[in-house]
Amino acid sequence: MRLGVSGMRRRVGPLALAICALAAPASAQELVRRIGSVTFRVDVSQAFPGGVVVVRLASRGRLGAAWALLDGRRAPFYSDRKGPRALVPVATSAEPGPATLGVGVAAHGGEQRIAIPIKLGARDYPARHVDLNDAQRALADGDEARRDARRLLAQLRTESKTPSPERFQPPVAGVGSGFGEPRSYTGIADAESRTDALFGEQHRGLDYRVQADTPVRAPAGGNVLFAGTLRLAGGTVVIDHGQGVVSVLHHLASVTVHEGDSVAAAAVVGRSGQTGIAPEPMLEWRVYLHAVAVDPLVLGSLL
């Protein structure tokens, strides 16, 4: 998103020195700050490890390109039907408690920045151990898994301005579980990080126990970034939903789309199975926001 910068410096001035707090927020879960002609609205209703902070900007003048920053992770603003919005991921490794949300806006005199204090709530993720057989443990040997992880990470960093991400529907029927669990696997000390080349062993997705050969559907419309097999994840489809939102569907027995395809919401993209290191027939659905894994159901409720 690029928004014109005309008038920004004249009306707003240095943001870091001009913070004016309102007398009261709009609600207990929304923080509001006004700086000159710019209003910042921060939705912290889902601000917990694995959740998402939503930041919106409104201005009487024109704004430059803008971004938000939390725990060193940068989230650009994109336009939706309500105006500029940043979806800011909260990593599952984040510590509950006070935190600082940074917001920057480009201006003629350089970047203008403000700091907004927020509080991250707590969320309990119980630990789980997964038993793997000898053949599954062997999949972690060699360099192929590491190459797959680096390739997947490059796709997770996709930042396309369009399409605008839509509200999600789970890719299969039933209730998923397991997101955020500190997870260990028999014989593989770092299975999670070996899958996507990101730090930490918290489980990145929701696991759905479904019969093998169950149709798996696109959670929302988008473009297929990858359709094939990864050593640890088995059959995999990666879908770019736009604006830094990427779905990953793992452990498929078969894949019915191709890289570069455009898919509609609920289109069948493959069938479930027990591939890679899946301990049983299942479908794993991951959602990454600006290359940070977040709870798919949390993000979907905010779109």
Contacts in CASP RR format, 6 or more apart in sequence:
PFRMAT RR
TARGET T0000
AUTHOR 0000-0000-0000
METHOD contacts of the structure
MODEL  1
MRLGVSGMRRRVGPLALAICALAAPASAQELVRRIGSVTFRVDVSQAFPG
GVVVVRLASRGRLGAAWALLDGRRAPFYSDRKGPRALVPVATSAEPGPAT
LGVGVAAHGGEQRIAIPIKLGARDYPARHVDLNDAQRALADGDEARRDAR
RLLAQLRTESKTPSPERFQPPVAGVGSGFGEPRSYTGIADAESRTDALFG
EQHRGLDYRVQADTPVRAPAGGNVLFAGTLRLAGGTVVIDHGQGVVSVLH
HLASVTVHEGDSVAAAAVVGRSGQTGIAPEPMLEWRVYLHAVAVDPLVLG
SLL
1 65 0 8 1.000
1 66 0 8 1.000
1 76 0 8 1.000
1 77 0 8 1.000
1 78 0 8 1.000
1 79 0 8 1.000
1 84 0 8 1.000
1 161 0 8 1.000
2 64 0 8 1.000
2 65 0 8 1.000
3 62 0 8 1.000
3 63 0 8 1.000
3 64 0 8 1.000
3 65 0 8 1.000
3 66 0 8 1.000
3 84 0 8 1.000
4 62 0 8 1.000
4 63 0 8 1.000
4 64 0 8 1.000
5 62 0 8 1.000
5 63 0 8 1.000
5 64 0 8 1.000
5 106 0 8 1.000
5 107 0 8 1.000
5 108 0 8 1.000
6 61 0 8 1.000
6 62 0 8 1.000
7 61 0 8 1.000
7 62 0 8 1.000
8 59 0 8 1.000
8 61 0 8 1.000
8 62 0 8 1.000
8 63 0 8 1.000
8 64 0 8 1.000
8 105 0 8 1.000
8 106 0 8 1.000
8 107 0 8 1.000
8 108 0 8 1.000
8 112 0 8 1.000
9 107 0 8 1.000
9 108 0 8 1.000
9 109 0 8 1.000
9 112 0 8 1.000
11 36 0 8 1.000
11 37 0 8 1.000
11 60 0 8 1.000
11 61 0 8 1.000
12 18 0 8 1.000
12 35 0 8 1.000
12 36 0 8 1.000
12 37 0 8 1.000
12 38 0 8 1.000
12 105 0 8 1.000
12 107 0 8 1.000
12 112 0 8 1.000
13 36 0 8 1.000
13 107 0 8 1.000
13 112 0 8 1.000
14 112 0 8 1.000
15 35 0 8 1.000
15 38 0 8 1.000
15 104 0 8 1.000
15 105 0 8 1.000
15 112 0 8 1.000
15 113 0 8 1.000
15 114 0 8 1.000
16 112 0 8 1.000
16 113 0 8 1.000
16 114 0 8 1.000
16 115 0 8 1.000
18 35 0 8 1.000
18 36 0 8 1.000
19 33 0 8 1.000
19 35 0 8 1.000
19 114 0 8 1.000
20 33 0 8 1.000
20 34 0 8 1.000
20 35 0 8 1.000
20 36 0 8 1.000
21 33 0 8 1.000
22 32 0 8 1.000
22 33 0 8 1.000
22 34 0 8 1.000
25 31 0 8 1.000
25 32 0 8 1.000
26 32 0 8 1.000
26 41 0 8 1.000
29 43 0 8 1.000
29 44 0 8 1.000
29 45 0 8 1.000
30 41 0 8 1.000
30 42 0 8 1.000
30 43 0 8 1.000
30 44 0 8 1.000
30 45 0 8 1.000
31 40 0 8 1.000
31 41 0 8 1.000
31 42 0 8 1.000
31 44 0 8 1.000
31 116 0 8 1.000
31 118 0 8 1.000
32 39 0 8 1.000
32 40 0 8 1.000
32 41 0 8 1.000
32 42 0 8 1.000
33 39 0 8 1.000
33 40 0 8 1.000
33 42 0 8 1.000
33 114 0 8 1.000
33 116 0 8 1.000
34 40 0 8 1.000
35 114 0 8 1.000
37 59 0 8 1.000
37 60 0 8 1.000
37 61 0 8 1.000
38 57 0 8 1.000
38 58 0 8 1.000
38 59 0 8 1.000
38 63 0 8 1.000
38 105 0 8 1.000
39 57 0 8 1.000
39 58 0 8 1.000
39 59 0 8 1.000
40 55 0 8 1.000
40 56 0 8 1.000
40 57 0 8 1.000
40 103 0 8 1.000
40 114 0 8 1.000
40 116 0 8 1.000
41 55 0 8 1.000
41 56 0 8 1.000
41 57 0 8 1.000
41 58 0 8 1.000
42 53 0 8 1.000
42 54 0 8 1.000
42 55 0 8 1.000
42 56 0 8 1.000
42 101 0 8 1.000
42 116 0 8 1.000
42 118 0 8 1.000
43 53 0 8 1.000
43 54 0 8 1.000
43 55 0 8 1.000
43 56 0 8 1.000
43 302 0 8 1.000
44 53 0 8 1.000
44 118 0 8 1.000
44 119 0 8 1.000
46 52 0 8 1.000
46 53 0 8 1.000
46 54 0 8 1.000
46 298 0 8 1.000
46 301 0 8 1.000
46 302 0 8 1.000
47 53 0 8 1.000
47 90 0 8 1.000
47 118 0 8 1.000
47 119 0 8 1.000
47 120 0 8 1.000
47 121 0 8 1.000
48 90 0 8 1.000
48 96 0 8 1.000
48 120 0 8 1.000
48 121 0 8 1.000
48 122 0 8 1.000
48 123 0 8 1.000
49 90 0 8 1.000
49 91 0 8 1.000
49 92 0 8 1.000
49 93 0 8 1.000
49 94 0 8 1.000
49 96 0 8 1.000
49 120 0 8 1.000
49 121 0 8 1.000
49 122 0 8 1.000
49 123 0 8 1.000
49 125 0 8 1.000
49 180 0 8 1.000
50 89 0 8 1.000
50 90 0 8 1.000
50 91 0 8 1.000
50 92 0 8 1.000
50 94 0 8 1.000
50 123 0 8 1.000
50 179 0 8 1.000
50 180 0 8 1.000
50 293 0 8 1.000
50 294 0 8 1.000
50 295 0 8 1.000
50 298 0 8 1.000
51 89 0 8 1.000
51 90 0 8 1.000
51 123 0 8 1.000
51 294 0 8 1.000
51 295 0 8 1.000
51 298 0 8 1.000
51 299 0 8 1.000
52 87 0 8 1.000
52 88 0 8 1.000
52 89 0 8 1.000
52 90 0 8 1.000
52 289 0 8 1.000
52 294 0 8 1.000
52 298 0 8 1.000
52 299 0 8 1.000
52 302 0 8 1.000
53 68 0 8 1.000
53 70 0 8 1.000
53 87 0 8 1.000
53 88 0 8 1.000
53 90 0 8 1.000
53 101 0 8 1.000
53 118 0 8 1.000
54 85 0 8 1.000
54 86 0 8 1.000
54 87 0 8 1.000
54 88 0 8 1.000
54 302 0 8 1.000
55 68 0 8 1.000
55 77 0 8 1.000
55 85 0 8 1.000
55 86 0 8 1.000
55 88 0 8 1.000
55 101 0 8 1.000
55 103 0 8 1.000
56 82 0 8 1.000
56 83 0 8 1.000
56 84 0 8 1.000
56 85 0 8 1.000
56 86 0 8 1.000
57 63 0 8 1.000
57 66 0 8 1.000
57 77 0 8 1.000
57 83 0 8 1.000
57 84 0 8 1.000
57 85 0 8 1.000
57 103 0 8 1.000
57 105 0 8 1.000
58 83 0 8 1.000
63 84 0 8 1.000
63 105 0 8 1.000
64 105 0 8 1.000
64 106 0 8 1.000
64 107 0 8 1.000
65 76 0 8 1.000
65 77 0 8 1.000
65 105 0 8 1.000
65 106 0 8 1.000
66 76 0 8 1.000
66 77 0 8 1.000
66 84 0 8 1.000
66 86 0 8 1.000
66 103 0 8 1.000
66 104 0 8 1.000
66 105 0 8 1.000
66 106 0 8 1.000
67 74 0 8 1.000
67 75 0 8 1.000
67 76 0 8 1.000
67 77 0 8 1.000
67 86 0 8 1.000
67 103 0 8 1.000
67 104 0 8 1.000
68 74 0 8 1.000
68 75 0 8 1.000
68 77 0 8 1.000
68 86 0 8 1.000
68 88 0 8 1.000
68 101 0 8 1.000
68 102 0 8 1.000
68 103 0 8 1.000
68 104 0 8 1.000
69 75 0 8 1.000
69 101 0 8 1.000
69 102 0 8 1.000
69 103 0 8 1.000
69 104 0 8 1.000
70 88 0 8 1.000
70 89 0 8 1.000
70 90 0 8 1.000
70 99 0 8 1.000
70 100 0 8 1.000
70 101 0 8 1.000
70 102 0 8 1.000
71 90 0 8 1.000
71 91 0 8 1.000
71 94 0 8 1.000
71 99 0 8 1.000
73 88 0 8 1.000
73 89 0 8 1.000
73 91 0 8 1.000
73 290 0 8 1.000
73 292 0 8 1.000
74 290 0 8 1.000
75 86 0 8 1.000
75 87 0 8 1.000
75 88 0 8 1.000
75 89 0 8 1.000
75 289 0 8 1.000
75 290 0 8 1.000
76 86 0 8 1.000
76 159 0 8 1.000
77 84 0 8 1.000
77 85 0 8 1.000
77 86 0 8 1.000
78 84 0 8 1.000
78 85 0 8 1.000
78 86 0 8 1.000
78 161 0 8 1.000
78 164 0 8 1.000
78 243 0 8 1.000
79 85 0 8 1.000
80 164 0 8 1.000
86 103 0 8 1.000
87 243 0 8 1.000
87 244 0 8 1.000
87 245 0 8 1.000
87 289 0 8 1.000
87 290 0 8 1.000
87 299 0 8 1.000
87 302 0 8 1.000
88 101 0 8 1.000
89 289 0 8 1.000
89 290 0 8 1.000
89 292 0 8 1.000
89 293 0 8 1.000
89 294 0 8 1.000
90 120 0 8 1.000
90 292 0 8 1.000
90 294 0 8 1.000
91 292 0 8 1.000
91 293 0 8 1.000
92 125 0 8 1.000
92 180 0 8 1.000
92 202 0 8 1.000
92 293 0 8 1.000
93 199 0 8 1.000
93 200 0 8 1.000
93 202 0 8 1.000
94 120 0 8 1.000
95 120 0 8 1.000
96 120 0 8 1.000
96 121 0 8 1.000
96 122 0 8 1.000
96 123 0 8 1.000
97 119 0 8 1.000
97 120 0 8 1.000
97 121 0 8 1.000
97 122 0 8 1.000
98 117 0 8 1.000
98 118 0 8 1.000
98 119 0 8 1.000
98 120 0 8 1.000
99 117 0 8 1.000
99 118 0 8 1.000
99 119 0 8 1.000
99 120 0 8 1.000
100 115 0 8 1.000
100 116 0 8 1.000
100 117 0 8 1.000
100 118 0 8 1.000
101 115 0 8 1.000
101 116 0 8 1.000
101 117 0 8 1.000
101 118 0 8 1.000
102 113 0 8 1.000
102 114 0 8 1.000
102 115 0 8 1.000
102 116 0 8 1.000
103 113 0 8 1.000
103 114 0 8 1.000
103 116 0 8 1.000
104 111 0 8 1.000
104 112 0 8 1.000
104 113 0 8 1.000
104 114 0 8 1.000
105 111 0 8 1.000
105 112 0 8 1.000
105 113 0 8 1.000
106 112 0 8 1.000
125 178 0 8 1.000
125 179 0 8 1.000
125 180 0 8 1.000
125 181 0 8 1.000
125 182 0 8 1.000
125 202 0 8 1.000
126 181 0 8 1.000
127 181 0 8 1.000
127 182 0 8 1.000
127 183 0 8 1.000
127 184 0 8 1.000
128 178 0 8 1.000
128 181 0 8 1.000
128 182 0 8 1.000
128 183 0 8 1.000
128 184 0 8 1.000
128 203 0 8 1.000
129 183 0 8 1.000
129 184 0 8 1.000
129 185 0 8 1.000
129 186 0 8 1.000
130 183 0 8 1.000
130 184 0 8 1.000
130 185 0 8 1.000
130 186 0 8 1.000
130 277 0 8 1.000
130 279 0 8 1.000
131 186 0 8 1.000
131 279 0 8 1.000
132 185 0 8 1.000
132 186 0 8 1.000
132 187 0 8 1.000
132 188 0 8 1.000
132 277 0 8 1.000
132 279 0 8 1.000
136 276 0 8 1.000
136 277 0 8 1.000
137 186 0 8 1.000
137 187 0 8 1.000
137 188 0 8 1.000
139 145 0 8 1.000
139 231 0 8 1.000
139 232 0 8 1.000
139 276 0 8 1.000
139 277 0 8 1.000
140 187 0 8 1.000
140 188 0 8 1.000
140 191 0 8 1.000
140 194 0 8 1.000
140 231 0 8 1.000
140 232 0 8 1.000
144 231 0 8 1.000
145 194 0 8 1.000
145 195 0 8 1.000
145 230 0 8 1.000
145 231 0 8 1.000
145 232 0 8 1.000
146 194 0 8 1.000
146 197 0 8 1.000
148 195 0 8 1.000
148 230 0 8 1.000
148 231 0 8 1.000
148 232 0 8 1.000
148 233 0 8 1.000
149 193 0 8 1.000
149 194 0 8 1.000
149 195 0 8 1.000
149 196 0 8 1.000
149 197 0 8 1.000
149 232 0 8 1.000
150 197 0 8 1.000
151 226 0 8 1.000
152 195 0 8 1.000
152 196 0 8 1.000
152 197 0 8 1.000
152 226 0 8 1.000
152 230 0 8 1.000
152 233 0 8 1.000
152 236 0 8 1.000
152 238 0 8 1.000
152 248 0 8 1.000
153 196 0 8 1.000
153 197 0 8 1.000
153 198 0 8 1.000
153 291 0 8 1.000
155 225 0 8 1.000
155 226 0 8 1.000
155 238 0 8 1.000
155 240 0 8 1.000
155 246 0 8 1.000
156 196 0 8 1.000
156 198 0 8 1.000
156 238 0 8 1.000
156 246 0 8 1.000
156 248 0 8 1.000
156 288 0 8 1.000
156 291 0 8 1.000
157 290 0 8 1.000
157 291 0 8 1.000
158 225 0 8 1.000
158 240 0 8 1.000
158 242 0 8 1.000
158 244 0 8 1.000
158 246 0 8 1.000
159 243 0 8 1.000
159 244 0 8 1.000
159 290 0 8 1.000
160 223 0 8 1.000
160 240 0 8 1.000
160 242 0 8 1.000
160 243 0 8 1.000
160 244 0 8 1.000
161 242 0 8 1.000
161 243 0 8 1.000
162 242 0 8 1.000
163 221 0 8 1.000
163 222 0 8 1.000
163 223 0 8 1.000
163 241 0 8 1.000
163 242 0 8 1.000
164 242 0 8 1.000
164 243 0 8 1.000
165 220 0 8 1.000
165 241 0 8 1.000
165 242 0 8 1.000
165 243 0 8 1.000
165 244 0 8 1.000
165 245 0 8 1.000
165 303 0 8 1.000
166 220 0 8 1.000
166 221 0 8 1.000
166 241 0 8 1.000
166 265 0 8 1.000
166 303 0 8 1.000
167 220 0 8 1.000
167 300 0 8 1.000
167 301 0 8 1.000
167 303 0 8 1.000
168 219 0 8 1.000
168 220 0 8 1.000
168 247 0 8 1.000
168 287 0 8 1.000
168 296 0 8 1.000
168 297 0 8 1.000
168 299 0 8 1.000
168 300 0 8 1.000
168 303 0 8 1.000
169 217 0 8 1.000
169 219 0 8 1.000
169 220 0 8 1.000
169 265 0 8 1.000
169 266 0 8 1.000
170 176 0 8 1.000
170 206 0 8 1.000
170 208 0 8 1.000
170 219 0 8 1.000
170 285 0 8 1.000
170 296 0 8 1.000
170 297 0 8 1.000
171 208 0 8 1.000
171 216 0 8 1.000
171 217 0 8 1.000
171 218 0 8 1.000
171 219 0 8 1.000
171 247 0 8 1.000
171 249 0 8 1.000
171 269 0 8 1.000
171 283 0 8 1.000
171 285 0 8 1.000
172 208 0 8 1.000
172 210 0 8 1.000
172 214 0 8 1.000
172 215 0 8 1.000
172 216 0 8 1.000
172 217 0 8 1.000
172 272 0 8 1.000
172 283 0 8 1.000
173 210 0 8 1.000
174 208 0 8 1.000
174 210 0 8 1.000
175 208 0 8 1.000
176 206 0 8 1.000
176 207 0 8 1.000
176 208 0 8 1.000
176 285 0 8 1.000
177 206 0 8 1.000
177 207 0 8 1.000
178 203 0 8 1.000
178 205 0 8 1.000
178 206 0 8 1.000
178 207 0 8 1.000
179 203 0 8 1.000
179 204 0 8 1.000
179 205 0 8 1.000
179 206 0 8 1.000
179 295 0 8 1.000
179 296 0 8 1.000
180 202 0 8 1.000
180 203 0 8 1.000
180 204 0 8 1.000
180 205 0 8 1.000
180 295 0 8 1.000
181 202 0 8 1.000
181 203 0 8 1.000
182 201 0 8 1.000
182 202 0 8 1.000
182 203 0 8 1.000
183 191 0 8 1.000
183 192 0 8 1.000
183 201 0 8 1.000
183 202 0 8 1.000
183 203 0 8 1.000
184 201 0 8 1.000
185 191 0 8 1.000
185 277 0 8 1.000
188 194 0 8 1.000
188 277 0 8 1.000
190 200 0 8 1.000
190 201 0 8 1.000
191 201 0 8 1.000
191 232 0 8 1.000
191 277 0 8 1.000
192 198 0 8 1.000
192 200 0 8 1.000
192 201 0 8 1.000
192 202 0 8 1.000
192 203 0 8 1.000
192 204 0 8 1.000
193 199 0 8 1.000
193 200 0 8 1.000
193 201 0 8 1.000
194 232 0 8 1.000
195 204 0 8 1.000
195 230 0 8 1.000
195 232 0 8 1.000
195 233 0 8 1.000
196 204 0 8 1.000
196 293 0 8 1.000
198 204 0 8 1.000
198 291 0 8 1.000
198 292 0 8 1.000
198 293 0 8 1.000
202 293 0 8 1.000
204 286 0 8 1.000
204 288 0 8 1.000
204 293 0 8 1.000
205 284 0 8 1.000
205 285 0 8 1.000
205 286 0 8 1.000
205 287 0 8 1.000
205 293 0 8 1.000
205 296 0 8 1.000
206 284 0 8 1.000
206 285 0 8 1.000
206 286 0 8 1.000
206 295 0 8 1.000
206 296 0 8 1.000
206 297 0 8 1.000
207 282 0 8 1.000
207 283 0 8 1.000
207 284 0 8 1.000
208 272 0 8 1.000
208 282 0 8 1.000
208 283 0 8 1.000
208 284 0 8 1.000
208 285 0 8 1.000
209 280 0 8 1.000
209 281 0 8 1.000
209 282 0 8 1.000
210 272 0 8 1.000
210 281 0 8 1.000
210 282 0 8 1.000
210 283 0 8 1.000
211 272 0 8 1.000
211 281 0 8 1.000
212 253 0 8 1.000
212 271 0 8 1.000
212 272 0 8 1.000
212 273 0 8 1.000
212 274 0 8 1.000
212 281 0 8 1.000
213 253 0 8 1.000
213 271 0 8 1.000
213 272 0 8 1.000
213 273 0 8 1.000
214 271 0 8 1.000
214 272 0 8 1.000
214 273 0 8 1.000
214 283 0 8 1.000
215 268 0 8 1.000
215 270 0 8 1.000
215 271 0 8 1.000
216 237 0 8 1.000
216 249 0 8 1.000
216 252 0 8 1.000
216 268 0 8 1.000
216 269 0 8 1.000
216 270 0 8 1.000
216 271 0 8 1.000
216 272 0 8 1.000
216 283 0 8 1.000
217 265 0 8 1.000
217 266 0 8 1.000
217 267 0 8 1.000
217 268 0 8 1.000
217 269 0 8 1.000
218 239 0 8 1.000
218 247 0 8 1.000
218 263 0 8 1.000
218 264 0 8 1.000
218 265 0 8 1.000
218 266 0 8 1.000
218 267 0 8 1.000
218 269 0 8 1.000
219 239 0 8 1.000
219 241 0 8 1.000
219 247 0 8 1.000
219 265 0 8 1.000
219 285 0 8 1.000
219 287 0 8 1.000
219 296 0 8 1.000
220 239 0 8 1.000
220 241 0 8 1.000
220 247 0 8 1.000
220 265 0 8 1.000
220 303 0 8 1.000
221 239 0 8 1.000
221 241 0 8 1.000
221 262 0 8 1.000
221 263 0 8 1.000
221 264 0 8 1.000
221 265 0 8 1.000
221 267 0 8 1.000
222 239 0 8 1.000
222 240 0 8 1.000
222 241 0 8 1.000
222 242 0 8 1.000
222 262 0 8 1.000
222 263 0 8 1.000
223 239 0 8 1.000
223 240 0 8 1.000
223 260 0 8 1.000
223 261 0 8 1.000
223 262 0 8 1.000
223 263 0 8 1.000
224 237 0 8 1.000
224 238 0 8 1.000
224 239 0 8 1.000
224 240 0 8 1.000
224 257 0 8 1.000
224 258 0 8 1.000
224 259 0 8 1.000
224 260 0 8 1.000
224 261 0 8 1.000
224 262 0 8 1.000
224 263 0 8 1.000
224 269 0 8 1.000
225 238 0 8 1.000
225 239 0 8 1.000
225 240 0 8 1.000
225 246 0 8 1.000
225 259 0 8 1.000
225 260 0 8 1.000
226 236 0 8 1.000
226 237 0 8 1.000
226 238 0 8 1.000
226 259 0 8 1.000
227 236 0 8 1.000
227 237 0 8 1.000
227 238 0 8 1.000
227 255 0 8 1.000
227 257 0 8 1.000
227 258 0 8 1.000
227 259 0 8 1.000
227 261 0 8 1.000
227 269 0 8 1.000
228 235 0 8 1.000
228 236 0 8 1.000
228 237 0 8 1.000
228 255 0 8 1.000
229 235 0 8 1.000
229 236 0 8 1.000
229 275 0 8 1.000
230 236 0 8 1.000
230 250 0 8 1.000
230 276 0 8 1.000
231 276 0 8 1.000
232 276 0 8 1.000
232 277 0 8 1.000
233 248 0 8 1.000
233 250 0 8 1.000
233 251 0 8 1.000
233 275 0 8 1.000
233 276 0 8 1.000
233 277 0 8 1.000
233 284 0 8 1.000
234 250 0 8 1.000
234 251 0 8 1.000
234 252 0 8 1.000
234 275 0 8 1.000
234 276 0 8 1.000
234 278 0 8 1.000
235 250 0 8 1.000
235 251 0 8 1.000
235 252 0 8 1.000
235 253 0 8 1.000
235 254 0 8 1.000
235 255 0 8 1.000
235 275 0 8 1.000
235 276 0 8 1.000
236 248 0 8 1.000
236 249 0 8 1.000
236 250 0 8 1.000
236 252 0 8 1.000
236 255 0 8 1.000
237 248 0 8 1.000
237 249 0 8 1.000
237 252 0 8 1.000
237 255 0 8 1.000
237 257 0 8 1.000
237 269 0 8 1.000
237 270 0 8 1.000
238 246 0 8 1.000
238 247 0 8 1.000
238 248 0 8 1.000
238 249 0 8 1.000
239 246 0 8 1.000
239 247 0 8 1.000
239 248 0 8 1.000
239 249 0 8 1.000
239 263 0 8 1.000
239 269 0 8 1.000
240 246 0 8 1.000
241 247 0 8 1.000
244 288 0 8 1.000
244 289 0 8 1.000
244 290 0 8 1.000
245 287 0 8 1.000
245 288 0 8 1.000
245 289 0 8 1.000
245 299 0 8 1.000
245 303 0 8 1.000
246 287 0 8 1.000
246 288 0 8 1.000
247 285 0 8 1.000
247 286 0 8 1.000
247 287 0 8 1.000
247 296 0 8 1.000
248 285 0 8 1.000
248 286 0 8 1.000
248 287 0 8 1.000
248 288 0 8 1.000
249 269 0 8 1.000
249 270 0 8 1.000
249 283 0 8 1.000
249 284 0 8 1.000
249 285 0 8 1.000
249 286 0 8 1.000
250 278 0 8 1.000
250 283 0 8 1.000
250 284 0 8 1.000
250 285 0 8 1.000
250 286 0 8 1.000
251 272 0 8 1.000
251 273 0 8 1.000
251 274 0 8 1.000
251 275 0 8 1.000
251 276 0 8 1.000
251 278 0 8 1.000
251 282 0 8 1.000
251 283 0 8 1.000
251 284 0 8 1.000
252 270 0 8 1.000
252 271 0 8 1.000
252 272 0 8 1.000
252 273 0 8 1.000
252 275 0 8 1.000
252 283 0 8 1.000
253 271 0 8 1.000
253 272 0 8 1.000
253 273 0 8 1.000
253 274 0 8 1.000
253 275 0 8 1.000
254 270 0 8 1.000
254 271 0 8 1.000
255 269 0 8 1.000
255 270 0 8 1.000
256 268 0 8 1.000
256 269 0 8 1.000
256 270 0 8 1.000
256 271 0 8 1.000
257 263 0 8 1.000
257 267 0 8 1.000
257 269 0 8 1.000
257 270 0 8 1.000
263 269 0 8 1.000
272 281 0 8 1.000
272 282 0 8 1.000
272 283 0 8 1.000
273 281 0 8 1.000
273 282 0 8 1.000
273 283 0 8 1.000
274 280 0 8 1.000
274 281 0 8 1.000
274 282 0 8 1.000
278 284 0 8 1.000
285 296 0 8 1.000
286 293 0 8 1.000
286 296 0 8 1.000
287 293 0 8 1.000
287 294 0 8 1.000
287 295 0 8 1.000
287 296 0 8 1.000
287 299 0 8 1.000
287 300 0 8 1.000
288 294 0 8 1.000
289 299 0 8 1.000
END
